[in-house]
């Protein structure tokens, strides 16, 4: 034995060549040093339970003891030798009783000493310095001397005694120390089945599956004390307070009573009777009970005279058997371990945790998956994998993991609360509310469940309910950062940015290092237009190296530098920091290309063209969308005045769309990307079901004819172009009638009065005859193969009801617009759908001035589900940027910092409608503008 090993309980893990392992507990004792809290192990019982076979084995039947030769392993003899090795091959006994308590006390620096029942027997005294004595495990056999000493320890000396386990002193035995033998028979006559000190009474063996619940009879924290009704139990005797009781099936038609008791004499006797201290067994197979009782733990600490506040009921780890050192190693150190041992459970788990903390959830994921495969019932591995799925938005994958967590810890508060939140995310409203009610019943004064309910209501758009729950949470704890953060987020959601800033600042006053509040404050300032202050706060997030928010804060700073400061040097500085110091974070984000884009564009504006191209090529892997990469390259060439290379790069953004050939060109002599100069080339006509394309027009514009021609020149030929003139005051209607004579696929309709683009679209829909219906704006350009590709997907996928695609914008000089996430972004107007199926359920567009196409898109998703809608990555639409365009100015503007004002209010309104029971029953929107709207909208948006 190594000299530096201290006394106490130890576990050896013996690994076989086949990969299986055995856990062997053993102990070292220094009985002469025993004092304070002393834990007593029992080699007598270990020997008896595992080596004793034959005529001396005892079984209890109908409350009476009898000998049973076949009860234990047939490898022993009728007498037991104390010279045999002092270890317990039944490792589960000590894993569930002794080791959890020992490790808990050690980790909280509570001094403990160790003795054995043999030490006490030889010394004929319990060490004088011992103030609290703990015996552990099945302890069916002890001597008359130990029985007397324990009784005096409690009743005369007034000290406290705890037994964790069962069968405490049911049978009295004698030791023949001269011959080192244990004898069951002797001067005491008939086997004793009652122990007046501990309350131990008849026990049995070989039960049916032993799971059960023990209901509390006193007012403790919970109404149920979870525990194992094991293969042998203790039943109370008189003068004993029953703390918990229950029944479990023992054999077919037989029930056994189990009780947890406490007896207060001069001292206290606490007999747990069940293995409630366990939290390690889930990682090592079903070694007995794997349900933890916080009450049993608290009662144990009370009897030991310890502060019960050291129990952290939110900390749940099954790693108590493992080396603490590995949990403190750095990511690099853990990686080094994995190079040598790729399946090292601890290195996989903790390296995953390091990556998780950095916000690198995709990189962490395979680590957690493999760790969970190695130990599928490990609480920590299961929990970490579940939380990583949550960060990745993979909610369905979390469900079986939480089922396992709750199987092992059915009343663990934060598991129940998180499970409820998961059910909300999966749309299981009723089940989620039931689970959250359970969480509230476990901790009625805990604000967290109300915070979760508030968050759920806010996401649904039910802001009144959200405010009610969050206010309730705050009433339970005025300084609860979750409640304050929830109210701040709610204020942001409804556009109350000043109130949001107040909440975030309040959190920072209470908790100066609260990272979420710092980020929240920066976002609120940004959204309210306080860009200078927002920039300073968001830069602070980066300077503090708050990794989970660095990508988001960085993108906000870039946006402010580009659009508010319009300062290339600021852009270069912030983008360089993000790429030099946080490249891994950028690599794990779908928008990790943004710093590259803005950096190279700023450099190219400063005429550092070669450097810009070099950096772009270096970071090509950050671009998830190849079209975005091509457009950035095109803009660099544009800034360099290299117009031919610029246009070729734009064309490459559409490469491999369908035919592989370049299907458009520019008539502009400088090859500028202008909507009115683009034309279709190399078209191979395709046919199929009729597609109705609806275009609305209000007044003549210089791009109108190009927009019309981009529809007529589609490779997909079987279409009708329904053009609705929204009662234009100029001569555009005559122009439309004239152009209709050139192609019989054009159908022109005139509105009697101006009603806005969506009223006009609805009018066009009423004339549509196609199997599919698509839309196009009067100042945009459609890629020649857009309809062909979209219809192809619909024809090949019967379950698909709608297809959307991306777009990008150019200004009047051919300059590509890069804002926010970049140039390429989804386009509501790109919708092509199955006309009859969708319109039968959903009806028409909302008759408002702006944003009804966004509402219609989300209506489709809400009714049919995301799995029935396809989004194509290529930008099949090029939109022109004109000052008089709705999305560029005025009260309906979509600014560079995102939605705000009336558009934001409208989104909140339709989101609430989509989540309502009324919508679930009837999502149909009629064509006629009704006096009673389906949902409220800002008055300024209603015609």
Secondary structure as UniProt FT lines:
FT   TURN            3..4
FT   STRAND          8..15
FT   TURN            17..18
FT   STRAND          21..28
FT   HELIX           31..33
FT   STRAND          36..41
FT   HELIX           43..51
FT   HELIX           54..56
FT   STRAND          58..61
FT   TURN            62..63
FT   STRAND          64..67
FT   TURN            69..70
FT   TURN            74..75
FT   STRAND          80..81
FT   TURN            82..83
FT   HELIX           91..96
FT   HELIX           98..107
FT   TURN            108..109
FT   STRAND          112..116
FT   HELIX           117..123
FT   TURN            128..129
FT   STRAND          130..136
FT   STRAND          141..143
FT   HELIX           144..155
FT   TURN            156..157
FT   STRAND          160..164
FT   TURN            168..169
FT   STRAND          171..176
FT   TURN            177..180
FT   STRAND          181..183
FT   TURN            187..188
FT   TURN            196..198
FT   STRAND          211..216
FT   STRAND          224..228
FT   STRAND          241..249
FT   TURN            252..253
FT   STRAND          255..264
FT   STRAND          268..271
FT   TURN            276..277
FT   HELIX           281..283
FT   HELIX           294..303
FT   TURN            304..305
FT   HELIX           308..310
FT   TURN            313..314
FT   TURN            320..321
FT   HELIX           324..328
FT   HELIX           331..340
FT   TURN            342..343
FT   HELIX           345..357
FT   TURN            358..359
FT   HELIX           361..374
FT   TURN            375..377
FT   HELIX           379..391
FT   TURN            392..393
FT   HELIX           395..408
FT   TURN            410..411
FT   HELIX           413..425
FT   TURN            426..427
FT   HELIX           429..442
FT   TURN            444..445
FT   HELIX           448..460
FT   HELIX           463..476
FT   TURN            478..479
FT   HELIX           481..493
FT   TURN            494..495
FT   HELIX           497..510
FT   TURN            512..513
FT   HELIX           515..527
FT   TURN            528..529
FT   HELIX           531..543
FT   TURN            544..545
FT   HELIX           547..560
FT   HELIX           561..565
FT   HELIX           568..581
FT   HELIX           583..587
FT   TURN            590..593
FT   HELIX           594..605
FT   TURN            606..607
FT   HELIX           609..618
FT   HELIX           620..622
FT   HELIX           626..639
FT   TURN            640..641
FT   HELIX           643..652
FT   TURN            653..656
FT   STRAND          664..666
FT   TURN            669..670
FT   HELIX           675..677
FT   STRAND          678..680
FT   STRAND          691..697
FT   TURN            702..703
FT   HELIX           704..712
FT   STRAND          719..725
FT   HELIX           732..740
FT   TURN            741..742
FT   TURN            744..745
FT   STRAND          746..750
FT   HELIX           757..765
FT   TURN            766..767
FT   STRAND          772..775
FT   TURN            778..779
FT   STRAND          780..782
FT   TURN            784..785
FT   HELIX           786..796
FT   TURN            798..799
FT   STRAND          802..810
FT   TURN            812..813
FT   TURN            820..821
FT   STRAND          825..834
FT   HELIX           835..842
FT   HELIX           852..864
FT   HELIX           866..868
FT   STRAND          869..880
FT   TURN            883..884
FT   TURN            886..888
FT   TURN            891..892
FT   TURN            896..897
FT   HELIX           901..914
FT   HELIX           917..921
FT   HELIX           939..941
//
